[in-house]
Amino acid sequence: MEAIDEKKAEYWLKKAAESFRGQRAFKLFQEGYNCSQAVALAFSDLIGMDEKLLVRMTSSFGGGMGRMREVCGAVSGMSFVAGALYGYEEPGAAGQQEKAAHYERIQELAAEYRAINGSIVCRELLGLATQGADQPVPEVRTAEYYKKRPCGQLVMLAATIMEDYIENHPFDGIVL
């Protein structure tokens, strides 16, 4: 884990408390959606995709990619939203410039998340020592589960970062 930028963390936590999309992602996580689904669903109106399909498409990214505890599902959800709204289409040399710009965007979003959380890796965010797959069966979501997991706050922060990015980088004439 990297050092947390306390000033950025304080800024984003304050912003998240007032963020429509951040609060929506938090509530969706509390309803039982995984981290990636909660973040993606918070932007479903902008993505313009059937919500059931959106939920299925992002279902694999929970638990750090199928509960392997790799890249945080909230970061994957944020990346999914960025791809849906800003992604490139042209393959090969024709799309090289757009591809590079999009990868830069994803790295920028991930860097902001890392600065306020210390990592983008699920196992590190959860304080798990071992690398590799966890048991594939997710824990039952109880009040105790929500108390010991930072995931609700993490999805709220990821959605807030994405919301801020969209506000500062309108796409196709849409401004939040």
OpenMM code with the backbone's topology and positions (N, CA, C; nanometers):
from openmm import Vec3, app, unit

residues = "MET GLU ALA ILE ASP GLU LYS LYS ALA GLU TYR TRP LEU LYS LYS ALA ALA GLU SER PHE ARG GLY GLN ARG ALA PHE LYS LEU PHE GLN GLU GLY TYR ASN CYS SER GLN ALA VAL ALA LEU ALA PHE SER ASP LEU ILE GLY MET ASP GLU LYS LEU LEU VAL ARG MET THR SER SER PHE GLY GLY GLY MET GLY ARG MET ARG GLU VAL CYS GLY ALA VAL SER GLY MET SER PHE VAL ALA GLY ALA LEU TYR GLY TYR GLU GLU PRO GLY ALA ALA GLY GLN GLN GLU LYS ALA ALA HIS TYR GLU ARG ILE GLN GLU LEU ALA ALA GLU TYR ARG ALA ILE ASN GLY SER ILE VAL CYS ARG GLU LEU LEU GLY LEU ALA THR GLN GLY ALA ASP GLN PRO VAL PRO GLU VAL ARG THR ALA GLU TYR TYR LYS LYS ARG PRO CYS GLY GLN LEU VAL MET LEU ALA ALA THR ILE MET GLU ASP TYR ILE GLU ASN HIS PRO PHE ASP GLY ILE VAL LEU".split()
positions = [
    Vec3(0.0844, -0.1181, 0.0000),
    Vec3(0.0000, 0.0000, 0.0000),
    Vec3(0.0884, 0.1237, 0.0000),
    Vec3(0.0417, 0.2233, -0.0705),
    Vec3(0.1114, 0.3516, -0.0746),
    Vec3(0.0563, 0.4424, 0.0349),
    Vec3(0.1282, 0.5486, 0.0603),
    Vec3(0.0814, 0.6465, 0.1577),
    Vec3(-0.0447, 0.7146, 0.1055),
    Vec3(-0.1360, 0.7395, 0.1946),
    Vec3(-0.2609, 0.8084, 0.1599),
    Vec3(-0.2370, 0.9585, 0.1656),
    Vec3(-0.2829, 1.0292, 0.0648),
    Vec3(-0.2762, 1.1749, 0.0627),
    Vec3(-0.3931, 1.2251, 0.1474),
    Vec3(-0.3645, 1.2601, 0.2704),
    Vec3(-0.4693, 1.2972, 0.3669),
    Vec3(-0.5529, 1.4157, 0.3209),
    Vec3(-0.4895, 1.5145, 0.2574),
    Vec3(-0.5657, 1.6311, 0.2094),
    Vec3(-0.6634, 1.5910, 0.0994),
    Vec3(-0.6162, 1.5061, 0.0065),
    Vec3(-0.7061, 1.4579, -0.0995),
    Vec3(-0.8179, 1.3732, -0.0406),
    Vec3(-0.7827, 1.2877, 0.0527),
    Vec3(-0.8837, 1.2015, 0.1145),
    Vec3(-0.9919, 1.2853, 0.1818),
    Vec3(-0.9508, 1.3865, 0.2554),
    Vec3(-1.0457, 1.4752, 0.3226),
    Vec3(-1.1342, 1.5471, 0.2196),
    Vec3(-1.0713, 1.5962, 0.1125),
    Vec3(-1.1449, 1.6650, 0.0068),
    Vec3(-1.2510, 1.5721, -0.0549),
    Vec3(-1.2094, 1.4499, -0.0921),
    Vec3(-1.3011, 1.3583, -0.1595),
    Vec3(-1.4103, 1.3067, -0.0658),
    Vec3(-1.3778, 1.2855, 0.0591),
    Vec3(-1.4812, 1.2414, 0.1541),
    Vec3(-1.5884, 1.3484, 0.1720),
    Vec3(-1.5454, 1.4743, 0.1790),
    Vec3(-1.6415, 1.5842, 0.1893),
    Vec3(-1.7259, 1.5926, 0.0623),
    Vec3(-1.6597, 1.5818, -0.0516),
    Vec3(-1.7300, 1.5881, -0.1799),
    Vec3(-1.8271, 1.4701, -0.1950),
    Vec3(-1.7850, 1.3515, -0.1494),
    Vec3(-1.8679, 1.2311, -0.1595),
    Vec3(-1.9963, 1.2438, -0.0777),
    Vec3(-1.9881, 1.3133, 0.0346),
    Vec3(-2.1054, 1.3317, 0.1194),
    Vec3(-2.2153, 1.4089, 0.0472),
    Vec3(-2.1768, 1.4888, -0.0537),
    Vec3(-2.2723, 1.5699, -0.1293),
    Vec3(-2.2929, 1.5190, -0.2722),
    Vec3(-2.2285, 1.4111, -0.3063),
    Vec3(-2.2325, 1.3597, -0.4425),
    Vec3(-2.3561, 1.2735, -0.4674),
    Vec3(-2.4354, 1.3109, -0.5645),
    Vec3(-2.5522, 1.2308, -0.6003),
    Vec3(-2.5108, 1.0904, -0.6417),
    Vec3(-2.4135, 1.0800, -0.7302),
    Vec3(-2.3712, 0.9491, -0.7813),
    Vec3(-2.2987, 0.8686, -0.6737),
    Vec3(-2.2194, 0.9364, -0.5922),
    Vec3(-2.1514, 0.8674, -0.4831),
    Vec3(-2.2501, 0.8083, -0.3842),
    Vec3(-2.3503, 0.8862, -0.3471),
    Vec3(-2.4522, 0.8384, -0.2541),
    Vec3(-2.5350, 0.7265, -0.3165),
    Vec3(-2.5620, 0.7396, -0.4455),
    Vec3(-2.6381, 0.6353, -0.5149),
    Vec3(-2.5598, 0.5042, -0.5161),
    Vec3(-2.4298, 0.5115, -0.5465),
    Vec3(-2.3459, 0.3915, -0.5485),
    Vec3(-2.3435, 0.3265, -0.4095),
    Vec3(-2.3309, 0.4088, -0.3054),
    Vec3(-2.3300, 0.3579, -0.1684),
    Vec3(-2.4599, 0.2816, -0.1395),
    Vec3(-2.5728, 0.3398, -0.1738),
    Vec3(-2.7020, 0.2757, -0.1489),
    Vec3(-2.7166, 0.1461, -0.2274),
    Vec3(-2.6692, 0.1469, -0.3518),
    Vec3(-2.6758, 0.0256, -0.4338),
    Vec3(-2.5907, -0.0859, -0.3731),
    Vec3(-2.4730, -0.0502, -0.3226),
    Vec3(-2.3898, -0.1501, -0.2548),
    Vec3(-2.4626, -0.2044, -0.1322),
    Vec3(-2.5254, -0.1164, -0.0557),
    Vec3(-2.6002, -0.1574, 0.0636),
    Vec3(-2.7177, -0.2489, 0.0278),
    Vec3(-2.7694, -0.2340, -0.0945),
    Vec3(-2.8787, -0.3216, -0.1397),
    Vec3(-2.8297, -0.4609, -0.1754),
    Vec3(-2.6962, -0.4775, -0.1898),
    Vec3(-2.6418, -0.6089, -0.2195),
    Vec3(-2.5668, -0.6208, -0.3517),
    Vec3(-2.5634, -0.5141, -0.4302),
    Vec3(-2.4838, -0.5182, -0.5530),
    Vec3(-2.3363, -0.5204, -0.5167),
    Vec3(-2.2544, -0.5834, -0.6012),
    Vec3(-2.1115, -0.5823, -0.5717),
    Vec3(-2.0545, -0.4444, -0.6050),
    Vec3(-1.9283, -0.4237, -0.5703),
    Vec3(-1.8659, -0.2914, -0.5845),
    Vec3(-1.8737, -0.2388, -0.7270),
    Vec3(-1.8400, -0.3218, -0.8213),
    Vec3(-1.8401, -0.2798, -0.9608),
    Vec3(-1.9816, -0.2474, -1.0098),
    Vec3(-2.0749, -0.3332, -0.9757),
    Vec3(-2.2136, -0.3106, -1.0149),
    Vec3(-2.2674, -0.1814, -0.9557),
    Vec3(-2.2372, -0.1562, -0.8292),
    Vec3(-2.2880, -0.0361, -0.7619),
    Vec3(-2.2380, 0.0901, -0.8298),
    Vec3(-2.1100, 0.0935, -0.8645),
    Vec3(-2.0547, 0.2121, -0.9306),
    Vec3(-2.1156, 0.2270, -1.0704),
    Vec3(-2.1178, 0.1203, -1.1476),
    Vec3(-2.1716, 0.1282, -1.2838),
    Vec3(-2.3199, 0.1677, -1.2829),
    Vec3(-2.3973, 0.1082, -1.1936),
    Vec3(-2.5395, 0.1406, -1.1872),
    Vec3(-2.5656, 0.2852, -1.1470),
    Vec3(-2.4747, 0.3446, -1.0736),
    Vec3(-2.4909, 0.4851, -1.0350),
    Vec3(-2.4886, 0.5772, -1.1570),
    Vec3(-2.4403, 0.5259, -1.2695),
    Vec3(-2.4315, 0.6036, -1.3935),
    Vec3(-2.5168, 0.5429, -1.5051),
    Vec3(-2.6062, 0.4529, -1.4699),
    Vec3(-2.6828, 0.3813, -1.5718),
    Vec3(-2.7616, 0.4739, -1.6634),
    Vec3(-2.8098, 0.5852, -1.6104),
    Vec3(-2.8859, 0.6782, -1.6937),
    Vec3(-2.7989, 0.7413, -1.8026),
    Vec3(-2.6707, 0.7586, -1.7758),
    Vec3(-2.5797, 0.8158, -1.8752),
    Vec3(-2.5291, 0.7110, -1.9743),
    Vec3(-2.5155, 0.5881, -1.9257),
    Vec3(-2.4636, 0.4813, -2.0108),
    Vec3(-2.5666, 0.4408, -2.1153),
    Vec3(-2.6939, 0.4470, -2.0797),
    Vec3(-2.7994, 0.4181, -2.1765),
    Vec3(-2.8097, 0.2708, -2.2114),
    Vec3(-2.7875, 0.1850, -2.1137),
    Vec3(-2.7926, 0.0410, -2.1366),
    Vec3(-2.8978, -0.0170, -2.0423),
    Vec3(-2.9613, -0.1223, -2.0849),
    Vec3(-3.0548, -0.1928, -1.9995),
    Vec3(-2.9854, -0.2262, -1.8678),
    Vec3(-3.0493, -0.1942, -1.7559),
    Vec3(-2.9849, -0.2131, -1.6260),
    Vec3(-2.9544, -0.3592, -1.5955),
    Vec3(-3.0405, -0.4501, -1.6386),
    Vec3(-3.0121, -0.5929, -1.6155),
    Vec3(-2.8859, -0.6355, -1.6891),
    Vec3(-2.8694, -0.5871, -1.8112),
    Vec3(-2.7489, -0.6180, -1.8876),
    Vec3(-2.6270, -0.5535, -1.8223),
    Vec3(-2.6413, -0.4313, -1.7780),
    Vec3(-2.5327, -0.3606, -1.7106),
    Vec3(-2.4888, -0.4363, -1.5849),
    Vec3(-2.5845, -0.4829, -1.5072),
    Vec3(-2.5538, -0.5598, -1.3868),
    Vec3(-2.4804, -0.6887, -1.4222),
    Vec3(-2.5269, -0.7575, -1.5240),
    Vec3(-2.4597, -0.8819, -1.5649),
    Vec3(-2.3196, -0.8548, -1.6171),
    Vec3(-2.3045, -0.7486, -1.6967),
    Vec3(-2.1730, -0.7184, -1.7552),
    Vec3(-2.0692, -0.6810, -1.6509),
    Vec3(-2.1104, -0.6246, -1.5398),
    Vec3(-2.0160, -0.5828, -1.4362),
    Vec3(-2.0089, -0.6819, -1.3196),
    Vec3(-2.0868, -0.7889, -1.3252),
    Vec3(-2.0922, -0.8844, -1.2141),
    Vec3(-1.9595, -0.9568, -1.1897),
    Vec3(-1.8803, -0.9756, -1.2906),
    Vec3(-1.7545, -1.0500, -1.2763),
    Vec3(-1.6469, -0.9733, -1.2022),
    Vec3(-1.6601, -0.8418, -1.1915),
    Vec3(-1.5535, -0.7580, -1.1370),
    Vec3(-1.5597, -0.7409, -0.9855),
    Vec3(-1.6654, -0.7904, -0.9222),
    Vec3(-1.6768, -0.7800, -0.7771),
    Vec3(-1.5718, -0.8641, -0.7062),
    Vec3(-1.5355, -0.8211, -0.5858),
    Vec3(-1.4362, -0.8951, -0.5083),
    Vec3(-1.2986, -0.8933, -0.5709),
    Vec3(-1.2711, -0.7889, -0.6459),
    Vec3(-1.1397, -0.7804, -0.7101),
    Vec3(-1.1258, -0.8809, -0.8222),
    Vec3(-1.2260, -0.8911, -0.9058),
    Vec3(-1.2339, -0.9813, -1.0203),
    Vec3(-1.2675, -1.1231, -0.9713),
    Vec3(-1.3953, -1.1499, -0.9577),
    Vec3(-1.4407, -1.2828, -0.9185),
    Vec3(-1.3900, -1.3280, -0.7829),
    Vec3(-1.3770, -1.2335, -0.6923),
    Vec3(-1.3323, -1.2585, -0.5556),
    Vec3(-1.1884, -1.3115, -0.5495),
    Vec3(-1.1083, -1.2726, -0.6488),
    Vec3(-0.9657, -1.3063, -0.6460),
    Vec3(-0.8855, -1.1997, -0.5744),
    Vec3(-0.9532, -1.0897, -0.5380),
    Vec3(-0.8942, -0.9811, -0.4602),
    Vec3(-0.7844, -0.9069, -0.5348),
    Vec3(-0.8022, -0.8923, -0.6634),
    Vec3(-0.7069, -0.8164, -0.7449),
    Vec3(-0.7561, -0.6718, -0.7551),
    Vec3(-0.7703, -0.6150, -0.8747),
    Vec3(-0.8133, -0.4747, -0.8865),
    Vec3(-0.9522, -0.4582, -0.8239),
    Vec3(-0.9635, -0.3611, -0.7373),
    Vec3(-1.0875, -0.3318, -0.6658),
    Vec3(-1.2047, -0.3194, -0.7627),
    Vec3(-1.3162, -0.3807, -0.7263),
    Vec3(-1.4349, -0.3741, -0.8106),
    Vec3(-1.4849, -0.2328, -0.8323),
    Vec3(-1.4668, -0.1450, -0.7346),
    Vec3(-1.5084, -0.0056, -0.7511),
    Vec3(-1.4259, 0.0621, -0.8600),
    Vec3(-1.2980, 0.0315, -0.8671),
    Vec3(-1.2104, 0.0856, -0.9723),
    Vec3(-1.2508, 0.0265, -1.1075),
    Vec3(-1.2823, -0.1026, -1.1092),
    Vec3(-1.3282, -0.1654, -1.2336),
    Vec3(-1.4594, -0.1035, -1.2797),
    Vec3(-1.5494, -0.0759, -1.1859),
    Vec3(-1.6755, -0.0109, -1.2204),
    Vec3(-1.6535, 0.1282, -1.2759),
    Vec3(-1.5626, 0.2021, -1.2136),
    Vec3(-1.5286, 0.3366, -1.2607),
    Vec3(-1.4700, 0.3280, -1.4021),
    Vec3(-1.3845, 0.2300, -1.4257),
    Vec3(-1.3245, 0.2115, -1.5582),
    Vec3(-1.4297, 0.1720, -1.6612),
    Vec3(-1.5255, 0.0897, -1.6191),
    Vec3(-1.6350, 0.0505, -1.7076),
    Vec3(-1.7154, 0.1729, -1.7506),
    Vec3(-1.7485, 0.2573, -1.6560),
    Vec3(-1.8240, 0.3790, -1.6862),
    Vec3(-1.7437, 0.4680, -1.7807),
    Vec3(-1.6160, 0.4858, -1.7516),
    Vec3(-1.5307, 0.5688, -1.8381),
    Vec3(-1.5262, 0.5120, -1.9798),
    Vec3(-1.5180, 0.3814, -1.9920),
    Vec3(-1.5176, 0.3192, -2.1247),
    Vec3(-1.6496, 0.3388, -2.1973),
    Vec3(-1.7592, 0.3229, -2.1242),
    Vec3(-1.8912, 0.3394, -2.1861),
    Vec3(-1.9127, 0.4820, -2.2355),
    Vec3(-1.8600, 0.5794, -2.1616),
    Vec3(-1.8835, 0.7193, -2.1957),
    Vec3(-1.7761, 0.7803, -2.2853),
    Vec3(-1.6510, 0.7370, -2.2682),
    Vec3(-1.5396, 0.8013, -2.3373),
    Vec3(-1.4533, 0.7045, -2.4186),
    Vec3(-1.4842, 0.5775, -2.4178),
    Vec3(-1.3976, 0.4769, -2.4786),
    Vec3(-1.3741, 0.4981, -2.6269),
    Vec3(-1.2713, 0.4327, -2.6758),
    Vec3(-1.2347, 0.4418, -2.8169),
    Vec3(-1.2975, 0.3262, -2.8944),
    Vec3(-1.3067, 0.3424, -3.0261),
    Vec3(-1.3707, 0.2416, -3.1095),
    Vec3(-1.2809, 0.1850, -3.2187),
    Vec3(-1.1916, 0.2647, -3.2716),
    Vec3(-1.1098, 0.2219, -3.3853),
    Vec3(-0.9973, 0.1273, -3.3418),
    Vec3(-0.9873, 0.0103, -3.4036),
    Vec3(-0.8773, -0.0803, -3.3705),
    Vec3(-0.7489, -0.0408, -3.4448),
    Vec3(-0.6402, -0.0980, -3.3994),
    Vec3(-0.5139, -0.0819, -3.4708),
    Vec3(-0.4613, 0.0601, -3.4742),
    Vec3(-0.3804, 0.0875, -3.5768),
    Vec3(-0.3125, 0.2160, -3.5901),
    Vec3(-0.4107, 0.3328, -3.5992),
    Vec3(-0.5253, 0.3102, -3.6608),
    Vec3(-0.6235, 0.4174, -3.6774),
    Vec3(-0.6735, 0.4701, -3.5427),
    Vec3(-0.6791, 0.3831, -3.4430),
    Vec3(-0.7297, 0.4242, -3.3128),
    Vec3(-0.6225, 0.4442, -3.2074),
    Vec3(-0.4969, 0.4418, -3.2499),
    Vec3(-0.3861, 0.4490, -3.1543),
    Vec3(-0.3910, 0.5727, -3.0651),
    Vec3(-0.4195, 0.6865, -3.1226),
    Vec3(-0.4220, 0.8105, -3.0448),
    Vec3(-0.5376, 0.8099, -2.9449),
    Vec3(-0.6564, 0.7670, -2.9891),
    Vec3(-0.7714, 0.7589, -2.8986),
    Vec3(-0.7471, 0.6560, -2.7881),
    Vec3(-0.6857, 0.5451, -2.8241),
    Vec3(-0.6550, 0.4399, -2.7278),
    Vec3(-0.5612, 0.4926, -2.6193),
    Vec3(-0.4565, 0.5609, -2.6606),
    Vec3(-0.3604, 0.6178, -2.5659),
    Vec3(-0.4284, 0.7202, -2.4751),
    Vec3(-0.5143, 0.8036, -2.5325),
    Vec3(-0.5850, 0.9047, -2.4529),
    Vec3(-0.6778, 0.8381, -2.3515),
    Vec3(-0.7415, 0.7288, -2.3940),
    Vec3(-0.8320, 0.6600, -2.3021),
    Vec3(-0.7548, 0.5913, -2.1898),
    Vec3(-0.6455, 0.5273, -2.2221),
    Vec3(-0.5640, 0.4632, -2.1185),
    Vec3(-0.5103, 0.5674, -2.0202),
    Vec3(-0.4754, 0.6837, -2.0711),
    Vec3(-0.4302, 0.7928, -1.9838),
    Vec3(-0.5434, 0.8334, -1.8886),
    Vec3(-0.6648, 0.8398, -1.9397),
    Vec3(-0.7821, 0.8743, -1.8594),
    Vec3(-0.8012, 0.7712, -1.7472),
    Vec3(-0.7934, 0.6437, -1.7821),
    Vec3(-0.8124, 0.5374, -1.6835),
    Vec3(-0.7033, 0.5444, -1.5769),
    Vec3(-0.5800, 0.5687, -1.6182),
    Vec3(-0.4699, 0.5800, -1.5225),
    Vec3(-0.4881, 0.7013, -1.4311),
    Vec3(-0.5403, 0.8095, -1.4859),
    Vec3(-0.5666, 0.9296, -1.4059),
    Vec3(-0.6730, 0.9025, -1.2991),
    Vec3(-0.7812, 0.8373, -1.3390),
    Vec3(-0.8874, 0.8039, -1.2443),
    Vec3(-0.8355, 0.7090, -1.1359),
    Vec3(-0.7612, 0.6072, -1.1762),
    Vec3(-0.7060, 0.5108, -1.0808),
    Vec3(-0.6055, 0.5769, -0.9869),
    Vec3(-0.5262, 0.6692, -1.0392),
    Vec3(-0.4270, 0.7388, -0.9561),
    Vec3(-0.4962, 0.8225, -0.8487),
    Vec3(-0.6061, 0.8852, -0.8830),
    Vec3(-0.6798, 0.9650, -0.7844),
    Vec3(-0.7358, 0.8739, -0.6747),
    Vec3(-0.7923, 0.7618, -0.7156),
    Vec3(-0.8461, 0.6638, -0.6204),
    Vec3(-0.7342, 0.6113, -0.5304),
    Vec3(-0.6198, 0.5789, -0.5894),
    Vec3(-0.5047, 0.5276, -0.5136),
    Vec3(-0.4547, 0.6317, -0.4142),
    Vec3(-0.4521, 0.7581, -0.4547),
    Vec3(-0.4027, 0.8645, -0.3671),
    Vec3(-0.4861, 0.8775, -0.2397),
    Vec3(-0.6153, 0.8523, -0.2496),
    Vec3(-0.7013, 0.8695, -0.1321),
    Vec3(-0.7249, 0.7405, -0.0542),
    Vec3(-0.6902, 0.6259, -0.1148),
    Vec3(-0.7123, 0.4974, -0.0485),
    Vec3(-0.5845, 0.4175, -0.0253),
    Vec3(-0.4748, 0.4577, -0.0880),
    Vec3(-0.3478, 0.3884, -0.0714),
    Vec3(-0.3246, 0.2746, -0.1673),
    Vec3(-0.4268, 0.2337, -0.2406),
    Vec3(-0.4152, 0.1201, -0.3328),
    Vec3(-0.5378, 0.1152, -0.4228),
    Vec3(-0.5264, 0.0372, -0.5286),
    Vec3(-0.6426, 0.0028, -0.6104),
    Vec3(-0.6648, -0.1486, -0.6069),
    Vec3(-0.5920, -0.2175, -0.5201),
    Vec3(-0.5979, -0.3635, -0.5108),
    Vec3(-0.6894, -0.4033, -0.3949),
    Vec3(-0.7890, -0.4825, -0.4260),
    Vec3(-0.8906, -0.5239, -0.3288),
    Vec3(-0.8289, -0.5810, -0.2018),
    Vec3(-0.7384, -0.6772, -0.2128),
    Vec3(-0.6833, -0.7423, -0.0933),
    Vec3(-0.6111, -0.6436, -0.0036),
    Vec3(-0.5444, -0.5451, -0.0641),
    Vec3(-0.4751, -0.4441, 0.0151),
    Vec3(-0.5747, -0.3509, 0.0838),
    Vec3(-0.6789, -0.3138, 0.0125),
    Vec3(-0.7815, -0.2264, 0.0697),
    Vec3(-0.8548, -0.2941, 0.1857),
    Vec3(-0.8662, -0.4273, 0.1781),
    Vec3(-0.9348, -0.5029, 0.2834),
    Vec3(-0.8394, -0.5513, 0.3921),
    Vec3(-0.7095, -0.5287, 0.3728),
    Vec3(-0.6120, -0.5721, 0.4723),
    Vec3(-0.5906, -0.7215, 0.4744),
    Vec3(-0.6072, -0.7875, 0.3596),
    Vec3(-0.5857, -0.9316, 0.3504),
    Vec3(-0.4411, -0.9578, 0.3115),
    Vec3(-0.3765, -1.0479, 0.3788),
    Vec3(-0.2330, -1.0707, 0.3601),
    Vec3(-0.2008, -1.1584, 0.2395),
    Vec3(-0.2853, -1.2514, 0.2067),
    Vec3(-0.2497, -1.3483, 0.1033),
    Vec3(-0.2945, -1.3038, -0.0344),
    Vec3(-0.2121, -1.3373, -0.1311),
    Vec3(-0.2451, -1.3072, -0.2702),
    Vec3(-0.3194, -1.4263, -0.3284),
    Vec3(-0.4055, -1.3992, -0.4231),
    Vec3(-0.4743, -1.5065, -0.4930),
    Vec3(-0.6206, -1.5124, -0.4582),
    Vec3(-0.6841, -1.6131, -0.5130),
    Vec3(-0.8288, -1.6261, -0.5002),
    Vec3(-0.8721, -1.6545, -0.3576),
    Vec3(-0.9760, -1.5880, -0.3188),
    Vec3(-1.0450, -1.6144, -0.1943),
    Vec3(-1.1455, -1.7248, -0.2267),
    Vec3(-1.2174, -1.7701, -0.1293),
    Vec3(-1.3235, -1.8658, -0.1580),
    Vec3(-1.4236, -1.7988, -0.2521),
    Vec3(-1.4735, -1.8703, -0.3501),
    Vec3(-1.5648, -1.8067, -0.4462),
    Vec3(-1.7008, -1.7705, -0.3874),
    Vec3(-1.7370, -1.8286, -0.2740),
    Vec3(-1.8668, -1.8005, -0.2140),
    Vec3(-1.8577, -1.6711, -0.1349),
    Vec3(-1.9320, -1.5680, -0.1760),
    Vec3(-1.9275, -1.4402, -0.1041),
    Vec3(-1.9905, -1.4517, 0.0342),
    Vec3(-1.9457, -1.3640, 0.1215),
    Vec3(-2.0026, -1.3594, 0.2556),
    Vec3(-2.1460, -1.3078, 0.2491),
    Vec3(-2.2254, -1.3527, 0.3432),
    Vec3(-2.3625, -1.3033, 0.3553),
    Vec3(-2.3553, -1.1598, 0.4048),
    Vec3(-2.4337, -1.0727, 0.3439),
    Vec3(-2.4332, -0.9308, 0.3793),
    Vec3(-2.5192, -0.9085, 0.5035),
    Vec3(-2.4527, -0.8979, 0.6154),
    Vec3(-2.5199, -0.8717, 0.7429),
    Vec3(-2.4752, -0.7349, 0.7933),
    Vec3(-2.5345, -0.6896, 0.9013),
    Vec3(-2.4929, -0.5624, 0.9615),
    Vec3(-2.3455, -0.5696, 1.0007),
    Vec3(-2.3009, -0.6844, 1.0503),
    Vec3(-2.1607, -0.7028, 1.0886),
    Vec3(-2.0688, -0.6949, 0.9660),
    Vec3(-2.1125, -0.7512, 0.8549),
    Vec3(-2.0358, -0.7451, 0.7301),
    Vec3(-2.0116, -0.5993, 0.6924),
    Vec3(-2.1159, -0.5185, 0.6940),
    Vec3(-2.1033, -0.3791, 0.6541),
    Vec3(-2.0154, -0.2992, 0.7502),
    Vec3(-2.0131, -0.3381, 0.8786),
    Vec3(-1.9290, -0.2694, 0.9757),
    Vec3(-1.7809, -0.2930, 0.9509),
    Vec3(-1.7452, -0.4153, 0.9065),
    Vec3(-1.6035, -0.4494, 0.8928),
    Vec3(-1.5476, -0.4231, 0.7533),
    Vec3(-1.6296, -0.3893, 0.6584),
    Vec3(-1.5836, -0.3684, 0.5211),
    Vec3(-1.5853, -0.2211, 0.4834),
    Vec3(-1.4795, -0.1723, 0.4212),
    Vec3(-1.4777, -0.0334, 0.3750),
    Vec3(-1.5432, -0.0170, 0.2374),
    Vec3(-1.5960, -0.1240, 0.1826),
    Vec3(-1.6419, -0.1243, 0.0432),
    Vec3(-1.7502, -0.0207, 0.0135),
    Vec3(-1.8415, 0.0018, 0.1049),
    Vec3(-1.9444, 0.1028, 0.0818),
    Vec3(-1.8836, 0.2399, 0.0601),
    Vec3(-1.7878, 0.2731, 0.1424),
    Vec3(-1.7186, 0.4016, 0.1275),
    Vec3(-1.6354, 0.4034, -0.0008),
    Vec3(-1.5754, 0.2916, -0.0354),
    Vec3(-1.4923, 0.2863, -0.1559),
    Vec3(-1.5746, 0.3047, -0.2830),
    Vec3(-1.6933, 0.2444, -0.2889),
    Vec3(-1.7774, 0.2644, -0.4076),
    Vec3(-1.8267, 0.4085, -0.4139),
    Vec3(-1.8561, 0.4649, -0.2968),
    Vec3(-1.8993, 0.6047, -0.2920),
    Vec3(-1.7887, 0.6962, -0.3457),
    Vec3(-1.6652, 0.6719, -0.3046),
    Vec3(-1.5525, 0.7531, -0.3509),
    Vec3(-1.5276, 0.7346, -0.5000),
    Vec3(-1.5323, 0.6111, -0.5483),
    Vec3(-1.5097, 0.5861, -0.6911),
    Vec3(-1.6154, 0.6563, -0.7763),
    Vec3(-1.7412, 0.6467, -0.7351),
    Vec3(-1.8486, 0.7122, -0.8108),
    Vec3(-1.8348, 0.8645, -0.8051),
    Vec3(-1.7900, 0.9161, -0.6919),
    Vec3(-1.7696, 1.0606, -0.6789),
    Vec3(-1.6561, 1.1077, -0.7686),
    Vec3(-1.5483, 1.0328, -0.7743),
    Vec3(-1.4366, 1.0669, -0.8635),
    Vec3(-1.4836, 1.0665, -1.0088),
    Vec3(-1.5616, 0.9649, -1.0454),
    Vec3(-1.6120, 0.9562, -1.1829),
    Vec3(-1.7086, 1.0691, -1.2124),
    Vec3(-1.7953, 1.1012, -1.1189),
    Vec3(-1.8897, 1.2115, -1.1354),
    Vec3(-1.8149, 1.3430, -1.1572),
    Vec3(-1.7135, 1.3660, -1.0779),
    Vec3(-1.6320, 1.4866, -1.0912),
    Vec3(-1.5630, 1.4907, -1.2272),
    Vec3(-1.5122, 1.3767, -1.2702),
    Vec3(-1.4459, 1.3708, -1.4011),
    Vec3(-1.5443, 1.4096, -1.5119),
    Vec3(-1.6642, 1.3556, -1.5063),
    Vec3(-1.7649, 1.3858, -1.6088),
    Vec3(-1.8017, 1.5338, -1.6059),
    Vec3(-1.8155, 1.5900, -1.4862),
    Vec3(-1.8478, 1.7322, -1.4750),
    Vec3(-1.7406, 1.8198, -1.5396),
    Vec3(-1.6163, 1.7757, -1.5305),
    Vec3(-1.5047, 1.8518, -1.5846),
    Vec3(-1.4657, 1.8120, -1.7266),
    Vec3(-1.5243, 1.7043, -1.7768),
    Vec3(-1.4955, 1.6565, -1.9122),
    Vec3(-1.6273, 1.6098, -1.9769),
    Vec3(-1.7151, 1.7044, -2.0094),
    Vec3(-1.8442, 1.6662, -2.0686),
    Vec3(-1.8244, 1.5829, -2.1950),
    Vec3(-1.9146, 1.4902, -2.2181),
    Vec3(-1.9101, 1.4053, -2.3368),
    Vec3(-2.0361, 1.4259, -2.4177),
    Vec3(-2.0241, 1.4265, -2.5458),
    Vec3(-2.1386, 1.4393, -2.6377),
    Vec3(-2.2364, 1.5485, -2.5955),
    Vec3(-2.1849, 1.6569, -2.5426),
    Vec3(-2.2691, 1.7700, -2.5070),
    Vec3(-2.3478, 1.7529, -2.3793),
    Vec3(-2.3306, 1.6413, -2.3079),
    Vec3(-2.4042, 1.6202, -2.1842),
    Vec3(-2.3228, 1.6756, -2.0689),
    Vec3(-2.3842, 1.7589, -1.9896),
    Vec3(-2.3205, 1.8156, -1.8723),
    Vec3(-2.4058, 1.7810, -1.7518),
    Vec3(-2.3449, 1.7326, -1.6466),
    Vec3(-2.4204, 1.6977, -1.5250),
    Vec3(-2.4571, 1.8228, -1.4477),
] * unit.nanometer
topology = app.Topology()
chain = topology.addChain("A")
for resn in residues:
    res = topology.addResidue(resn, chain)
    for name in ("N", "CA", "C"):
        topology.addAtom(name, app.Element.getBySymbol(name[0]), res)
